[in-house]
Amino acid sequence: MIDDVLGPGLRVLFCGINPGLMSEATGHHFARPGNRFWPALHLSGFTPRLLAPAEQHLLPSYGLGITNIVARASAKASELSRAELVEGGVRLAALLAERRPVVLAVLGVSAFRTAFAVPKTRIGPQPQKIADTRMWVLPNPSGLNAHFTLDAITAEFRRLRESLAAGGEPGGEPGASA
């Protein structure tokens, strides 16, 4: 099991689907060399430099954190059961009520759909909130996700960051409803 990366005053809590086997072995989120989370985080402007997975402890200093829907590690997210994802959604709701990040950014649309019972979800800002936390869905940065290039993933991360910087609801103008 990998510990969540949390701190006070979280702006964005990034939420992976579940740890991969490399992450389990190292104790670091998104540790597989082909994973595009860390490059996308930097290239989108969330961090001033490219961080290595072993530097995940620096994220709270940027107002960022990491958790997972499901704590169990696996080689592929497809190995998770529907029940595990639903249970993970319940756990996340409790975590959001306790920590109150501005945004929960879930990295994987299919897992989000199952965990939160919203089958028609698309990438981007979501209309629902949990405990006043805004919801946003980003592409899964795993190297196994061939549907999105690093540039496309980075563009979605940047859209979230720019929305936060503008002071509005994610995906909208300041004061606009998502």
Residue frames relative to the residue before (quaternion, step in Angstrom):
aa qw qx qy qz dx dy dz
M 1.0000 0.0000 0.0000 0.0000 0.00 0.00 0.00
I 0.2587 -0.7627 0.5774 0.1341 3.56 -1.02 0.84
D 0.4576 -0.6874 0.4918 0.2761 3.56 -0.90 0.90
D 0.5164 -0.5955 0.5137 0.3388 3.53 -1.19 0.62
V 0.3082 -0.6864 0.6196 0.2235 3.54 -1.26 0.50
L 0.1359 0.8053 -0.5518 0.1691 3.55 -0.28 1.31
G 0.0317 0.7726 -0.6341 0.0096 3.51 -1.25 0.44
P 0.6383 -0.5079 0.3852 0.4315 3.57 -1.22 0.05
G 0.8407 0.2413 -0.1490 0.4614 3.56 -1.21 0.49
L 0.1803 0.8132 -0.5341 0.1444 3.59 0.95 0.81
R 0.2928 -0.7222 0.6006 0.1786 3.55 -0.93 0.94
V 0.8046 0.0344 0.0155 0.5926 3.57 0.85 -0.98
L 0.1257 -0.7381 0.6592 0.0695 3.51 -0.96 0.98
F 0.2253 -0.7714 0.5855 0.1064 3.56 -0.42 1.27
C 0.1146 -0.8146 0.5684 0.0128 3.55 -0.90 0.94
G 0.2367 -0.7681 0.5837 0.1151 3.54 -0.51 1.22
I 0.6189 -0.5249 0.4128 0.4136 3.54 -1.28 0.16
N 0.7047 -0.2959 0.2241 0.6046 3.56 0.84 -1.07
P 0.6027 -0.5728 0.3951 0.3906 3.61 -1.14 0.42
G 0.4034 -0.6671 0.5685 0.2628 3.51 -1.18 0.63
L 0.6974 -0.4804 0.3251 0.4210 3.56 -1.26 0.18
M 0.6277 0.5193 -0.3386 0.4708 3.61 1.06 -0.67
S 0.6362 0.5155 -0.3279 0.4711 3.59 1.01 -0.76
E 0.6309 0.5265 -0.3264 0.4672 3.56 1.00 -0.83
A 0.6817 0.5026 -0.2893 0.4461 3.59 0.92 -0.91
T 0.7603 0.3813 -0.2023 0.4855 3.60 0.99 -0.81
G 0.3972 -0.7108 0.4830 0.3221 3.58 1.15 -0.58
H 0.6367 0.5103 -0.3227 0.4796 3.58 1.28 0.28
H 0.4939 -0.6657 0.4807 0.2860 3.55 -0.98 0.88
F 0.8544 0.0960 -0.0897 0.5028 3.57 -1.18 0.71
A 0.2343 0.8416 -0.4537 0.1759 3.58 1.05 0.87
R 0.5339 0.6277 -0.4274 0.3717 3.62 1.11 -0.40
P 0.5532 -0.6567 0.3949 0.3266 3.63 -0.78 0.95
G 0.7046 0.4653 -0.2779 0.4580 3.64 1.01 -0.64
N 0.4989 0.6525 -0.4398 0.3633 3.59 1.24 -0.11
R 0.3201 -0.7970 0.4936 0.1369 3.55 -0.89 0.97
F 0.3443 0.7626 -0.4906 0.2433 3.60 1.24 0.21
W 0.7225 0.4607 -0.2693 0.4397 3.59 0.64 -1.10
P 0.6557 0.4803 -0.3342 0.4772 3.66 0.89 -0.75
A 0.6665 0.4986 -0.3142 0.4565 3.62 0.90 -0.86
L 0.6096 0.5563 -0.3469 0.4456 3.58 1.04 -0.76
H 0.7032 0.4504 -0.2589 0.4854 3.57 0.93 -0.91
L 0.7011 0.4913 -0.2832 0.4323 3.59 0.74 -1.04
S 0.6683 0.4898 -0.2971 0.4745 3.59 1.17 -0.52
G 0.5758 -0.6344 0.3533 0.3757 3.59 1.28 -0.12
F 0.4391 0.6937 -0.4705 0.3234 3.61 1.19 0.19
T 0.7813 0.1545 -0.0899 0.5981 3.60 1.11 -0.64
P 0.5292 -0.6719 0.4179 0.3065 3.61 -1.02 0.72
R 0.7792 0.1013 -0.0767 0.6138 3.58 1.25 -0.27
L 0.6085 -0.5392 0.4295 0.3931 3.53 -1.29 0.31
L 0.2034 -0.7765 0.5879 0.1006 3.56 -0.71 1.11
A 0.3921 -0.6643 0.5785 0.2651 3.54 -1.22 0.57
P 0.6485 -0.5185 0.3646 0.4216 3.61 -1.10 0.47
A 0.6433 0.5342 -0.3269 0.4404 3.62 1.03 -0.71
E 0.6664 0.4757 -0.2988 0.4902 3.60 1.29 -0.20
Q 0.2747 0.8017 -0.4934 0.1958 3.58 1.23 0.33
H 0.5789 0.6050 -0.3695 0.4029 3.60 1.15 -0.54
L 0.6026 0.5700 -0.3519 0.4338 3.62 1.24 -0.31
L 0.5028 0.7061 -0.4068 0.2884 3.59 1.15 -0.50
P 0.6560 0.5151 -0.3541 0.4229 3.66 0.80 -0.78
S 0.5980 0.5607 -0.3753 0.4326 3.62 1.11 -0.49
Y 0.6845 0.4180 -0.2666 0.5345 3.60 1.29 -0.29
G 0.5494 -0.6199 0.3899 0.4023 3.60 1.29 0.10
L 0.5844 0.5869 -0.3439 0.4425 3.57 1.27 0.41
G 0.0270 -0.7851 0.6181 0.0275 3.55 -1.22 0.49
I 0.2470 -0.7490 0.5943 0.1574 3.55 -1.35 0.14
T 0.0691 0.7363 -0.6721 0.0380 3.51 -1.20 0.77
N 0.3215 -0.7153 0.5733 0.2376 3.58 -1.30 -0.17
I 0.5568 -0.5685 0.4679 0.3846 3.55 -1.20 0.43
V 0.7886 0.1282 -0.0280 0.6007 3.56 0.89 -1.03
A 0.4147 -0.7386 0.4812 0.2256 3.58 -0.86 0.96
R 0.6001 0.6004 -0.3565 0.3902 3.61 1.13 -0.60
A 0.3683 -0.7283 0.5386 0.2094 3.56 -0.88 0.97
S 0.0582 0.7736 -0.6301 0.0343 3.52 -1.22 0.62
A 0.6183 -0.5437 0.4115 0.3908 3.56 -1.27 0.32
K 0.7912 0.0462 0.0013 0.6097 3.59 1.08 -0.78
A 0.5693 -0.6047 0.4372 0.3452 3.58 -1.11 0.69
S 0.5850 0.6011 -0.3678 0.4014 3.59 1.13 -0.56
E 0.5825 0.5868 -0.3667 0.4264 3.61 1.26 -0.25
L 0.5718 0.5984 -0.3792 0.4137 3.61 1.25 -0.23
S 0.4112 -0.6946 0.5284 0.2633 3.55 -1.13 0.62
R 0.6486 -0.4965 0.4093 0.4064 3.54 -1.29 0.38
A 0.6433 0.5375 -0.3196 0.4418 3.59 0.95 -0.89
E 0.6381 0.5202 -0.3323 0.4602 3.62 0.98 -0.76
L 0.6683 0.4971 -0.3025 0.4634 3.58 0.95 -0.85
V 0.6457 0.5074 -0.3177 0.4740 3.59 0.96 -0.82
E 0.6452 0.5067 -0.3096 0.4808 3.59 0.95 -0.87
G 0.6337 0.5305 -0.3211 0.4625 3.59 1.05 -0.74
G 0.6210 0.5376 -0.3367 0.4604 3.58 1.05 -0.70
V 0.6356 0.5142 -0.3187 0.4796 3.58 1.03 -0.76
R 0.6516 0.5070 -0.3104 0.4711 3.59 0.95 -0.87
L 0.6489 0.5195 -0.3210 0.4538 3.58 0.96 -0.84
A 0.6194 0.5441 -0.3482 0.4462 3.60 0.97 -0.80
A 0.6572 0.4934 -0.3079 0.4795 3.60 0.99 -0.80
L 0.6418 0.5183 -0.3207 0.4655 3.59 0.99 -0.81
L 0.6577 0.5055 -0.3108 0.4640 3.60 0.97 -0.83
A 0.6331 0.5255 -0.3294 0.4632 3.58 1.02 -0.76
E 0.6863 0.4740 -0.2754 0.4781 3.58 1.07 -0.73
R 0.7962 0.3601 -0.1570 0.4602 3.60 0.76 -1.07
R 0.1652 -0.8526 0.4790 0.1281 3.59 1.19 -0.58
P 0.1118 0.7788 -0.6077 0.1083 3.63 0.61 1.01
V 0.5966 -0.5532 0.4270 0.3946 3.58 -1.20 0.41
V 0.8070 0.0405 0.0285 0.5884 3.59 0.92 -0.97
L 0.1968 -0.6920 0.6764 0.1576 3.51 -1.22 0.69
A 0.1056 -0.7985 0.5924 0.0178 3.58 -0.61 1.18
V 0.1485 -0.8116 0.5633 0.0436 3.56 -0.24 1.30
L 0.2867 -0.7873 0.5347 0.1101 3.54 -0.77 1.16
G 0.7509 0.2853 -0.2473 0.5418 3.55 0.31 1.29
V 0.3390 -0.7905 0.4780 0.1780 3.55 -0.35 1.26
S 0.6579 0.5146 -0.3324 0.4380 3.62 0.89 -0.81
A 0.6582 0.4970 -0.3101 0.4729 3.58 0.95 -0.83
F 0.6217 0.5334 -0.3385 0.4631 3.60 1.01 -0.77
R 0.6377 0.5461 -0.3277 0.4332 3.58 0.90 -0.95
T 0.7101 0.4504 -0.2560 0.4767 3.56 0.92 -0.93
A 0.6874 0.5098 -0.2959 0.4244 3.59 0.80 -0.99
F 0.8018 0.2707 -0.1253 0.5178 3.59 1.00 -0.79
A 0.4375 -0.7454 0.4217 0.2742 3.60 1.31 0.34
V 0.5024 0.5880 -0.4648 0.4311 3.57 0.85 1.07
P 0.1871 -0.8756 0.4358 0.0917 3.57 0.36 1.29
K 0.7360 0.4192 -0.2533 0.4673 3.64 1.06 -0.45
T 0.2862 0.7895 -0.4953 0.2225 3.57 1.22 0.37
R 0.1363 -0.7539 0.6381 0.0766 3.53 -1.20 0.71
I 0.6668 -0.4613 0.3901 0.4363 3.56 -1.32 0.22
G 0.6639 0.5029 -0.3814 0.4011 3.57 -1.06 0.80
P 0.7559 -0.3622 0.2673 0.4753 3.57 -1.27 -0.27
Q 0.2682 -0.7613 0.5751 0.1336 3.55 -1.13 0.73
P 0.5306 -0.6627 0.4216 0.3186 3.60 -1.04 0.66
Q 0.6803 0.4981 -0.3025 0.4444 3.60 1.07 -0.61
K 0.1887 -0.7316 0.6420 0.1305 3.52 -1.32 0.47
I 0.1703 -0.7285 0.6471 0.1469 3.52 -1.31 0.38
A 0.8383 -0.0800 0.0087 0.5392 3.57 -0.67 1.14
D 0.6877 -0.4948 0.2488 0.4694 3.59 0.99 0.93
T 0.5238 0.5952 -0.4312 0.4306 3.60 1.24 0.20
R 0.3806 -0.7096 0.5506 0.2198 3.54 -0.86 1.01
M 0.3016 -0.7540 0.5627 0.1545 3.53 -1.13 0.70
W 0.0025 0.7696 -0.6371 0.0424 3.55 -1.06 0.86
V 0.1856 -0.7710 0.5982 0.1149 3.58 -1.00 0.77
L 0.1247 -0.7789 0.6143 0.0214 3.53 -0.88 1.09
P 0.5984 -0.5476 0.4192 0.4078 3.60 -1.18 0.35
N 0.5382 -0.5880 0.4949 0.3459 3.54 -1.20 0.59
P 0.3173 -0.7936 0.4875 0.1786 3.64 -0.62 1.07
S 0.3724 0.7411 -0.4866 0.2743 3.59 1.23 0.04
G 0.5409 -0.6168 0.4715 0.3235 3.53 -1.10 0.69
L 0.5893 0.5743 -0.3616 0.4383 3.59 1.25 -0.32
N 0.6139 0.5382 -0.3441 0.4637 3.60 1.26 -0.33
A 0.1160 -0.8372 0.5336 0.0292 3.58 -0.03 1.29
H 0.5200 0.6586 -0.4074 0.3605 3.61 1.25 -0.17
F 0.7816 0.2532 -0.1225 0.5567 3.60 1.16 -0.56
T 0.3348 -0.7110 0.5854 0.1994 3.54 -0.99 0.91
L 0.6707 -0.4532 0.3743 0.4524 3.57 -1.28 0.14
D 0.6400 0.5290 -0.3328 0.4471 3.61 0.94 -0.81
A 0.6753 0.4871 -0.2962 0.4679 3.60 0.93 -0.85
I 0.6354 0.5088 -0.3264 0.4805 3.59 1.01 -0.78
T 0.6466 0.5232 -0.3089 0.4613 3.57 0.94 -0.92
A 0.6370 0.5338 -0.3298 0.4479 3.60 0.95 -0.83
E 0.6669 0.4840 -0.3061 0.4768 3.61 0.99 -0.76
F 0.6125 0.5209 -0.3432 0.4855 3.60 1.03 -0.74
R 0.6603 0.5190 -0.3024 0.4507 3.59 0.92 -0.95
R 0.6222 0.5452 -0.3399 0.4473 3.59 1.00 -0.80
L 0.6442 0.4985 -0.3101 0.4902 3.58 1.01 -0.79
R 0.6712 0.5020 -0.3069 0.4509 3.61 0.80 -0.97
E 0.6815 0.4900 -0.2943 0.4570 3.59 0.87 -0.92
S 0.6122 0.5411 -0.3422 0.4641 3.57 1.09 -0.66
L 0.6564 0.4932 -0.3018 0.4846 3.57 0.99 -0.83
A 0.6562 0.5212 -0.3069 0.4511 3.59 0.96 -0.88
A 0.6589 0.5070 -0.3062 0.4638 3.59 1.11 -0.68
G 0.4582 -0.7225 0.4161 0.3081 3.57 1.28 -0.22
G 0.5999 0.5724 -0.3666 0.4220 3.57 1.21 0.14
E 0.6971 -0.3754 0.3609 0.4929 3.47 -1.32 -0.28
P 0.5824 -0.5736 0.4174 0.3968 3.63 -0.98 0.64
G 0.8211 0.2410 -0.1959 0.4789 3.53 -0.93 0.97
G 0.7589 0.3465 -0.1984 0.5144 3.58 1.21 -0.13
E 0.6517 -0.4635 0.4088 0.4397 3.51 -1.35 -0.16
P 0.6634 -0.4755 0.3558 0.4552 3.61 -1.16 0.31
G 0.8206 0.1962 -0.1844 0.5040 3.51 -0.83 1.06
A 0.5384 0.6239 -0.4135 0.3870 3.62 1.22 -0.15
S 0.4620 -0.6610 0.5142 0.2919 3.53 -1.21 0.46
A 0.3951 -0.7240 0.5146 0.2344 3.58 -0.95 0.86
